[in-house]
């Protein structure tokens, strides 16, 4: 499952959203279409947060009219709005008329009211949203997303899809699945983490900062382009200096490099949790792929 990125429009097989801004009236619009799923929620919330960090608070309109289905459980939606979404917006209007957008909007507004005593009006169309804000029309331009922040979104989308995959019964990341995966690679390369330096930050540590469950490096599969061997990050040889590198257990080629990242804008790989994950190869977890950076 590779991620497709074009401008500020985020596209996967099912869902997408646009982020647009009217500078004159200081209005930020998020427009969702297709299937409403966890990775859209997570990525959109982070991009809106990053926007407010750069530009300061704005009026916000969330247009839900293009949503055709809701693919995330209600309790997950409510959980996200309870913990993550405390945005410094000046006001938020939800645009929804038909189903399932209207029911989704009702859930969101009810939750916001009961948890934060915060009014989040639902209006039937964009004209009504403009009237509510006292503007005659909006001049909306796509929000430019810096390349490093776009890769942060890619990493968040990867993590959200791992969370989704884990929630499905047939893909449960349980002890059985782990033991099968590990047994296979332990046979080929010996017990994992034998030569692992202690205290090194791992790729799994960084991803866990964004996940409700826990994974470790043994859950992250990679293939070496040099010798063709398949393995997990737990079986790679690691060296820790300023960077942590994961090297192929068979030929020694560096597959993944992790380095501290004081400034997110300087990331050349995927910025996650204050570190830069620079992977020369795809990293796979539960069938979800974080595409190679080089
Ligand atoms: Zn190799």
Boltz pocket constraint, residues with backbone or C-beta under 6 A from the ligand:
constraints:
  - pocket:
      binder: B
      contacts: [[A, 224], [A, 225], [A, 226], [A, 227], [A, 228], [A, 229], [A, 248], [A, 249], [A, 250], [A, 251], [A, 252], [A, 253]]
      max_distance: 6.0
